[in-house]
């Protein structure tokens, strides 16, 4: 019985996710979407949630589904998506393909900042987190106001 209780507690700790942080990101990221290229002029933005179909991905999909946002959980990313939202690490080949397609890449994991253009930084205040290396490599056009409010990621 003790082993079962310990296993259950460890499973909850290891496989749980911070819903409050995901909700916070779901409030911030759509505002950042509108600062990219001409995304504010699009009637619907298609979001690829790069993930396995797990509880976290389903929760994220609910957060990013609205009149202007259409979220899809996928393991295959193509050019039909406007925005990519990573919930796990991607390989370098996939990253390079996304950069060639000029797709903005967001992450929900702080460990994926090397593989994404946008994240969230939580310190005394909450900031958007930018990876200028990947933004420049993808030749993505951003509204310059974002650089006034964001924290810049440096390796």
C-alpha positions, 0 to 999 in steps of 0.5 A: 500500500505504501508503494502504491501511495508513493508511486501515485504521488510521484506520478502526479508530480512528474506528469502534472503541469502548471495550469496557472502558467498555461492560462497566463501564457494563453492571455499573453501569447495571442497579443504577441501573435498580433505583433507578428507580420500582418497577423492582426489582419487575419480573420482566423489564426491556425495554431499547431500545438506540437505535442502528443495527445495528452491532458496538457495538450488538450487543456492548451487546445481549449485555451487557444480555441476562440473566434479568432484562434483555431488550435490543433494538436499535431505531431506533423507541422506544415505550412498551413499553420500560422503559429507553432506552439511547442509543448516538447522539444523539436529536432533540429531538422524540424526547427530548420524547416519551420524557420524556412517557412517563417513560422513563429514558434512559441513554447510552453516549456522554459527548457525549449527557449533554444528551439523557440522564438517566444516564451515567457519569463517570470521574475519580479515581473512577467515578460515575453521572452524573445530569442532574437537569433531564431527570429532573425534567422527566420526573417520574421517581421515584428512590430518594434514595440515588442522589444521595449517590453520583452526580455531578450534571451541570450545563450 
